[in-house]
Amino acid sequence: MRLAIMAFVAGAALACVIAPSVAQNRAVAVTIDNFVFEPARLTVKAGTTVTWTNRDDIPHTVASKDRLFKSKAMDTDETYSFTFSTPGEYGYFCSLHPHMTATIVVEAATGSSASQ
């Protein structure tokens, strides 16, 4: 009986490694530093929350070109989050420094986990 329980636990652990939970990749980070969004192009699954963190010494914003989302001015170490629910390509920029641009690509939620 003990051997059967150990085999079950080992199998369950292996299943978690091979087939990770969808929820594990539902949060993704983007940093703002030296007037750059990093990564500049990010691919995520629908339902993923992206959190931007300003690591620069001056304020920045995150504003989508299609006006879907817009942060307030974020000082150093402040964050802004947005959950992407609809597949598509979303260009965004800093409204204080419009030369700062980046893109989020949102794929359907089925299939493998989010990637960068």
Secondary structure as UniProt FT lines:
FT   HELIX           2..18
FT   HELIX           22..25
FT   STRAND          27..33
FT   TURN            34..35
FT   STRAND          36..38
FT   STRAND          41..45
FT   TURN            46..47
FT   STRAND          48..54
FT   STRAND          63..64
FT   TURN            65..66
FT   TURN            76..77
FT   STRAND          79..84
FT   STRAND          88..94
FT   TURN            95..96
FT   STRAND          97..107
//
